[in-house]
Amino acid sequence: MDSINSSILTWILLAPLVGAVLVALVPDRAKLPNWIALLTALATFGLTLHLPAHFDLGHGGFQFSINLQWIENPAIFYHVGVDGLSLWLVVLTGLLAPVGVIASWSAIKERRKIFFVLFLLQQTAMFGVFVSLDMMLYYAFWELSLVPMAILIAMYGRKDGPKVALKFFLFTFISSAPLLVAILWLYSKTNSFDFTVLQNDIIVGLVPAEPLCWVSVAFLFAFAVKVPVFPLHGWLADTFSEAPVALAMVVAGKLGLYSMLRFHVGLFPFQARAAAPYLIALAVIGILYGACLALVQQDFWRLLAFAALSHLSLITLGIYGFTYAGSAGAVYQILNHGVVDGALFVLLGALETRYSTSEIAAYGGVAGKLPRAATLFVIASLAMIGLPMLNSFVGEFLILASTFNGVSRSWAVAAALGVILSAAYMLWLVQRVFYGPESELTRSKPAADLHFRELAVLWPLALLMLVMGLAPSYWMPFIEAAVHPQNRHEVRYLDFVVTPNTAPGGGQR
């Protein structure tokens, strides 16, 4: 078991690459690429389940670690590991991979080999972001995650794929340039790219304090674009409208939010605390702005994009409220957002495949034709708006309650209004698409209800929404192990904003 634990992260990184090579080698006929991609995704997901099954909650720190020298000068290491913050995000990425393959099964009819090769390469890049503990290794995976996404949007976009792909790439690539400069500057002061070394050196004051402000801004800017944080969301709606379903469900949120927690708050706790009032304000504006724009959309992909902006802004509020409950709720809400959005993307993709449009006004009375799709869509919509007993309620409650009690009652009330608006636009979407008078499109174009492959991923996701709502205690201990410092000798990011010790430079922590 020790040998498996010491290599499991490498196997998780390599499995999608091996699958991509196999897809590239087989002929593109009889859906053979689809089957290889699906089997690869399922095998990778199985490997990720090893992590929570063998994670030692009493151990603390990073586990399943590997730290091998890659390049001697500069000193770049293959250093990977997970803790309670990254563990479930690795599992979530593994879970969404087979969901993405199933969602693409009938939607991708041409150049399937290229699609699934790039899709699996994207999986490796996402896993790498979550497990990397060497900043240059992290940056390599961070940039690699942009390339398959941009190519796939350009090749498989619905209307303006190349234009939207260029827009997405420029937004995310240009914002990453200052991040690279900041990483190199940190190396020049510490002679290390290792996250734990950098974290310790910064906290104890071995790195000049004044330039750290600009370094932290460079980190934050790259991550805020990737989330996206209002007003850096200019790429989001177009990307949701054009990206293939399998890519749209992973394009927003997880990588940026994780990076904020791990590398912005984790490396620069004092600078992050100073920026918190501004980020809280932008988060609340994003919650209301996204919800209001979602209410007036006539295309369900654009509605989902602005809904995502609103919900991701709520998670940002939880992160920068700097409370234990809010941070735990934010991490849990990242997981909830991935599960619920995965289900909604599969369902909306199924509707678009069957009726060849994403215009909301064209639909009506679909529940009479597709009752299974309607049932699952209602469940996912109720989970998204935070109905008690479903998963999003837990994360939203923790974030809003901690904001109300520990940050600002006014901001909490404003954020709660955004949550109420989410119920308005999601229930309106359900009523307009599935119920009410039957539209001409629904009447004139017979369509089959969800088939076995779609149900095989949607019902487990629906069940997971219920289990995560009723039994969050299974996930929370892992998350709390990361956001609550268990051992005082360990450097944990929230420790520096709640303990009354003196910070470097004479300020209070």
C-alpha positions in Angstrom: 0.0 0.0 0.0 2.9 2.4 0.7 4.2 1.9 -2.8 0.7 2.7 -4.3 0.4 5.8 -2.1 3.7 7.1 -3.2 2.9 6.8 -6.9 -0.9 7.3 -7.1 -0.7 10.9 -8.1 1.7 10.0 -11.0 -0.7 7.4 -12.1 -3.6 9.9 -12.0 -1.6 12.3 -14.2 -0.5 9.6 -16.6 -3.8 7.8 -17.1 -5.4 10.4 -19.3 -2.2 10.8 -21.3 -2.1 7.0 -22.0 -5.7 7.2 -23.0 -5.0 10.1 -25.4 -2.2 8.1 -27.0 -4.5 5.1 -27.5 -7.2 7.3 -29.0 -4.7 8.8 -31.4 -3.6 5.4 -32.6 -7.0 3.7 -33.2 -9.0 4.3 -36.4 -11.9 6.8 -36.1 -14.8 4.4 -36.8 -17.6 2.7 -34.9 -17.2 5.2 -32.0 -14.0 3.4 -31.0 -12.4 6.8 -29.8 -15.5 7.4 -27.7 -15.2 4.0 -25.9 -11.5 4.4 -25.3 -12.0 7.9 -23.9 -14.8 6.6 -21.7 -12.9 3.7 -20.3 -9.9 6.0 -19.7 -12.1 8.5 -17.8 -13.6 5.7 -15.7 -10.2 4.2 -14.9 -8.9 7.6 -13.9 -11.9 8.3 -11.7 -11.3 5.0 -10.0 -7.7 6.0 -9.3 -8.8 9.3 -7.8 -11.0 7.4 -5.3 -7.9 6.0 -3.8 -7.1 9.4 -2.3 -10.1 9.9 0.1 -10.0 6.1 0.9 -6.4 6.3 2.2 -6.2 9.9 3.3 -5.0 10.2 6.9 -7.1 12.9 8.6 -4.9 12.8 11.7 -1.7 13.3 9.7 -2.1 16.9 8.5 -0.2 18.6 5.7 0.3 17.2 2.2 -0.1 13.5 1.6 0.7 11.1 -1.3 3.7 13.4 -1.9 6.5 12.9 -4.5 9.4 15.3 -4.6 12.0 14.5 -7.3 14.4 16.8 -9.0 13.4 17.6 -12.6 15.8 20.3 -13.6 19.0 21.2 -11.7 19.4 24.8 -12.6 17.0 26.5 -12.1 15.9 24.1 -9.3 12.6 22.7 -10.6 11.2 19.7 -9.0 8.5 17.2 -9.8 6.8 17.9 -6.4 3.2 16.8 -6.1 0.8 16.2 -3.2 -2.7 16.7 -2.0 -4.3 17.9 1.2 -8.0 18.4 2.2 -8.2 21.5 -0.1 -7.1 19.8 -3.3 -8.1 16.2 -2.6 -11.8 16.5 -3.5 -11.1 18.7 -6.5 -9.0 15.9 -7.9 -11.9 13.5 -7.3 -14.4 16.0 -8.8 -12.2 16.4 -12.0 -12.1 12.6 -12.2 -15.9 12.4 -11.8 -16.6 15.0 -14.5 -14.4 13.3 -17.1 -16.8 10.4 -17.9 -19.7 12.8 -17.6 -18.0 14.9 -20.3 -17.4 11.9 -22.5 -21.1 10.9 -22.3 -22.2 14.4 -23.0 -20.1 14.4 -26.2 -21.1 11.0 -27.3 -23.6 12.1 -29.9 -22.8 15.8 -30.0 -19.3 15.2 -31.6 -19.8 13.6 -35.0 -16.7 14.6 -36.8 -13.0 14.5 -35.9 -13.7 12.5 -32.8 -10.1 11.4 -32.4 -8.9 15.0 -32.2 -11.6 15.9 -29.8 -11.0 13.1 -27.3 -7.2 13.4 -27.5 -7.5 17.1 -26.5 -10.2 16.4 -23.9 -8.0 13.8 -22.2 -5.0 16.2 -22.4 -7.2 18.8 -20.7 -7.8 16.4 -17.8 -4.1 15.9 -17.2 -3.6 19.6 -17.1 -6.4 20.1 -14.6 -5.1 17.3 -12.4 -1.6 18.9 -12.6 -2.9 22.2 -11.4 -4.5 20.7 -8.3 -1.5 18.5 -7.3 1.5 20.6 -8.1 3.6 21.9 -5.2 6.4 23.3 -7.3 5.4 26.7 -8.8 7.0 26.1 -12.2 5.4 22.8 -12.5 2.1 24.4 -11.5 2.6 27.1 -14.0 3.3 24.6 -16.8 0.0 22.8 -16.1 -1.8 26.1 -15.7 -0.8 27.2 -19.2 -1.3 23.7 -20.6 -4.9 23.8 -19.5 -5.5 26.8 -21.9 -4.4 25.1 -25.1 -6.8 22.2 -25.5 -9.7 24.4 -24.4 -8.9 27.1 -27.0 -8.3 24.6 -29.8 -11.6 22.7 -29.1 -13.6 25.9 -28.9 -12.1 27.0 -32.3 -12.8 23.6 -33.9 -16.2 22.7 -32.4 -17.7 26.1 -31.6 -21.4 26.5 -32.6 -21.2 29.8 -34.6 -18.1 31.9 -33.9 -15.7 29.3 -32.6 -12.4 30.7 -33.8 -13.3 34.2 -32.7 -14.4 33.1 -29.2 -11.4 30.8 -28.8 -9.0 33.7 -29.5 -10.9 35.9 -27.1 -10.7 33.2 -24.4 -7.1 32.5 -25.0 -6.0 36.2 -25.0 -8.0 36.9 -21.7 -6.4 33.9 -19.9 -3.0 33.9 -21.5 -2.2 37.6 -21.1 -3.3 37.6 -17.5 -0.9 34.7 -16.8 2.2 36.6 -18.0 2.5 38.7 -14.8 2.0 35.5 -12.9 5.2 34.0 -14.5 7.2 37.2 -13.8 6.0 37.1 -10.1 7.0 33.4 -9.8 10.5 34.1 -11.2 10.9 37.1 -8.9 10.1 34.9 -5.9 12.7 32.4 -7.1 15.3 35.2 -7.3 14.7 35.9 -3.6 14.4 32.4 -2.3 16.2 30.1 -4.8 13.2 27.8 -4.7 10.0 27.2 -6.6 8.7 24.9 -3.8 5.3 26.1 -2.4 6.1 25.1 1.2 9.5 26.8 1.1 8.1 30.0 -0.4 5.2 30.0 2.1 7.5 29.7 5.0 10.1 32.3 3.7 7.4 34.9 3.0 5.7 34.4 6.4 8.9 34.7 8.5 10.0 37.8 6.5 12.9 36.5 4.4 11.3 38.0 1.3 11.2 41.8 0.9 7.8 43.0 2.1 7.1 45.9 -0.1 7.4 44.2 -3.6 5.2 41.4 -2.2 2.2 43.6 -2.7 2.7 43.7 -6.4 3.7 40.1 -6.6 0.4 39.2 -4.8 -1.5 41.4 -7.3 0.0 39.5 -10.2 -1.1 36.2 -8.7 -4.6 37.6 -7.9 -5.1 39.0 -11.4 -4.3 35.7 -13.2 -6.6 33.8 -10.9 -9.4 36.4 -10.9 -9.6 36.3 -14.7 -9.7 32.5 -14.7 -12.6 32.4 -12.1 -13.8 35.0 -13.4 -14.3 37.7 -10.8 -16.4 40.8 -11.8 -15.6 42.8 -14.0 -13.1 40.4 -15.6 -15.8 38.1 -17.0 -15.8 39.4 -20.6 -14.9 35.9 -22.0 -17.4 33.9 -20.0 -20.7 34.2 -21.8 -19.3 33.7 -25.3 -17.2 30.7 -24.2 -20.3 29.0 -22.6 -22.2 29.6 -25.8 -19.5 28.2 -28.1 -17.6 25.6 -26.1 -18.5 21.9 -26.4 -20.5 20.7 -23.4 -17.7 18.6 -22.1 -15.4 21.6 -21.9 -17.9 24.2 -20.9 -18.6 22.3 -17.6 -14.9 22.8 -16.5 -14.0 26.1 -18.1 -15.0 28.3 -15.2 -14.4 28.3 -11.5 -12.4 25.4 -10.2 -8.9 26.2 -11.3 -9.1 29.9 -10.5 -10.9 29.5 -7.1 -8.5 26.7 -6.0 -5.5 28.8 -7.0 -6.9 31.8 -5.1 -7.1 29.7 -1.9 -3.8 27.8 -2.4 -1.5 30.4 -3.9 -2.9 33.9 -3.2 -4.3 33.5 0.3 -1.8 30.7 1.0 1.4 32.6 0.0 0.3 36.1 0.7 -2.1 36.1 3.7 -1.4 39.6 4.8 -1.7 41.1 1.3 -4.8 39.0 0.7 -6.3 40.3 3.9 -5.6 43.9 2.8 -7.3 43.2 -0.6 -10.2 41.4 1.0 -12.6 44.5 1.3 -12.3 45.2 -2.4 -12.8 41.6 -3.4 -15.8 41.2 -1.1 -17.3 44.3 -2.7 -16.6 42.9 -6.2 -17.9 39.5 -5.2 -21.3 40.9 -4.0 -21.6 43.1 -7.2 -20.8 40.0 -9.2 -23.5 38.0 -7.4 -26.2 40.6 -8.2 -24.9 41.5 -11.6 -24.8 37.9 -12.8 -28.2 37.1 -11.3 -29.8 40.1 -12.9 -28.4 39.4 -16.4 -29.4 35.7 -16.1 -33.0 36.9 -15.6 -33.1 38.5 -19.1 -31.2 36.0 -21.2 -33.0 34.4 -24.2 -30.3 31.7 -24.7 -30.0 29.0 -22.1 -26.2 28.8 -22.5 -25.8 32.5 -21.8 -28.2 32.2 -18.9 -26.1 29.5 -17.4 -22.9 31.6 -17.9 -24.3 34.5 -15.9 -25.7 32.2 -13.3 -22.2 30.8 -13.0 -20.8 34.3 -12.6 -23.2 34.8 -9.7 -22.5 31.6 -8.0 -18.7 31.8 -8.4 -18.8 35.3 -7.0 -20.6 33.8 -3.9 -17.6 31.4 -3.5 -15.2 34.3 -3.8 -17.1 36.1 -1.0 -16.6 33.0 1.2 -12.9 32.9 0.5 -12.1 36.5 1.2 -14.4 36.8 4.2 -11.5 35.1 6.1 -13.7 33.0 8.4 -13.2 29.3 8.9 -16.9 28.5 8.2 -16.9 30.7 5.1 -13.7 29.1 3.7 -15.0 25.6 4.4 -18.3 26.6 2.7 -16.5 28.0 -0.3 -14.5 24.8 -0.9 -17.7 22.8 -0.5 -19.5 25.1 -2.8 -16.8 24.6 -5.5 -17.6 20.9 -5.4 -21.4 21.6 -5.4 -21.0 23.9 -8.4 -19.1 21.3 -10.3 -21.7 18.5 -9.7 -24.7 20.7 -10.4 -23.3 22.4 -13.4 -22.2 19.0 -14.8 -25.7 17.7 -14.7 -27.2 20.9 -16.2 -24.7 21.0 -19.0 -25.5 17.4 -19.9 -29.2 18.1 -19.8 -29.1 21.3 -21.9 -26.7 19.6 -24.3 -29.2 16.8 -24.7 -31.9 19.3 -25.5 -29.8 21.2 -28.0 -28.8 17.9 -29.7 -32.4 16.9 -30.0 -33.9 20.2 -31.0 -30.9 22.0 -32.6 -31.4 25.3 -30.8 -30.5 26.9 -27.5 -33.1 29.7 -27.8 -35.4 29.5 -24.7 -38.4 31.0 -26.6 -38.4 28.0 -29.0 -39.2 25.6 -26.2 -42.3 24.8 -24.3 -44.1 21.7 -23.0 -41.0 19.6 -23.3 -41.9 17.7 -20.2 -44.7 15.9 -22.0 -42.2 14.6 -24.6 -39.1 14.1 -22.3 -40.4 13.4 -18.8 -37.1 11.9 -17.6 -35.2 14.9 -18.7 -37.7 17.2 -17.1 -37.5 15.4 -13.8 -33.7 15.5 -13.7 -33.6 19.1 -14.8 -36.0 20.1 -11.9 -33.8 18.2 -9.4 -30.6 19.9 -10.7 -32.3 23.3 -10.7 -33.5 23.0 -7.2 -30.0 22.0 -6.1 -28.5 25.0 -7.9 -30.8 27.4 -6.1 -30.0 25.9 -2.7 -33.1 24.0 -1.7 -32.6 22.5 1.8 -31.6 18.8 1.7 -29.7 19.3 -1.6 -26.0 20.1 -1.8 -25.8 23.8 -2.6 -27.8 24.7 0.5 -24.9 23.6 2.8 -22.3 25.7 1.0 -24.5 28.8 0.6 -25.6 28.7 4.2 -22.0 28.5 5.5 -20.9 31.4 3.3 -23.9 33.6 4.0 -24.0 32.9 7.8 -20.3 33.5 8.2 -20.5 36.7 6.1 -23.4 37.9 8.3 -21.7 37.1 11.6 -18.1 37.8 10.8 -17.8 40.2 7.9 -20.8 42.5 7.2 -24.5 42.2 7.6 -25.1 44.5 4.7 -23.0 42.5 2.3 -24.6 39.3 3.5 -28.1 40.6 2.9 -27.1 41.8 -0.6 -25.6 38.4 -1.4 -28.7 36.6 -0.1 -30.7 38.7 -2.5 -28.6 37.2 -5.3 -29.4 33.8 -4.1 -33.2 34.6 -4.2 -32.8 35.9 -7.7 -31.2 32.6 -8.7 -34.5 30.9 -7.8 -36.3 33.3 -10.0 -34.2 32.7 -13.2 -33.9 28.9 -12.7 -37.6 28.3 -12.0 -38.5 30.6 -14.9 -36.2 28.5 -17.2 -37.8 25.3 -15.9 -41.3 26.6 -16.5 -40.5 28.1 -19.9 -38.7 25.1 -21.4 -40.5 22.1 -19.8 -44.0 23.3 -18.9 -46.6 25.6 -20.2 -48.1 25.5 -23.7 -46.4 23.2 -26.1 -44.4 25.1 -28.6 -44.3 24.6 -32.4 -40.8 23.2 -32.2 -41.8 20.6 -29.5 -44.9 19.6 -31.4 -43.3 19.3 -34.8 -40.0 17.7 -33.9 -40.4 14.3 -32.1 -37.4 13.6 -29.9 -36.5 10.6 -27.8 -36.2 11.0 -24.0 -32.8 10.5 -22.3 -31.2 7.3 -23.2 -29.3 4.8 -21.0 -25.9 6.5 -21.3 -27.2 9.9 -20.3 -29.3 8.4 -17.4 -26.2 6.4 -16.3 -24.4 9.7 -15.4 -27.3 11.9 -14.5 -29.0 9.7 -11.9 -25.7 9.3 -9.9 -25.2 13.0 -10.1 -28.7 13.6 -8.8 -28.1 11.1 -6.0 -24.8 12.8 -5.2 -26.6 16.2 -4.9 -28.9 14.6 -2.3 -26.2 12.8 -0.4 -24.0 15.9 -0.3 -27.0 17.9 1.1 -27.9 15.3 3.8 -24.5 14.1 4.8 -21.9 16.8 4.3 -20.0 15.4 7.2 -18.3 12.9 4.9 -16.6 15.7 2.9 -16.2 18.3 5.5 -13.5 16.7 7.7 -11.2 16.6 4.8 -11.9 20.3 4.0 -11.6 21.3 7.6 -8.3 19.6 7.9 -7.0 22.2 5.3 -8.8 25.3 6.5 -8.4 24.7 10.2 -4.8 24.5 11.4 -4.5 21.2 13.4 -0.9 21.6 14.3 0.5 24.9 15.2 4.0 24.2 13.7 2.4 23.8 10.3 2.0 26.8 8.1 -1.7 27.0 7.2 -3.2 30.0 5.4 -6.0 31.0 7.7 -3.8 30.7 10.8 -2.3 34.1 10.0 -5.5 36.1 10.0 -7.0 34.8 13.3 -4.2 34.3 15.7 -3.2 37.3 17.7 0.5 37.0 17.2 2.6 39.8 15.7 3.0 39.7 11.9 6.2 40.6 10.1 6.6 44.3 10.0 4.9 44.9 13.3 1.2 44.4 12.3 -1.2 42.1 13.9 -1.9 38.8 12.3 
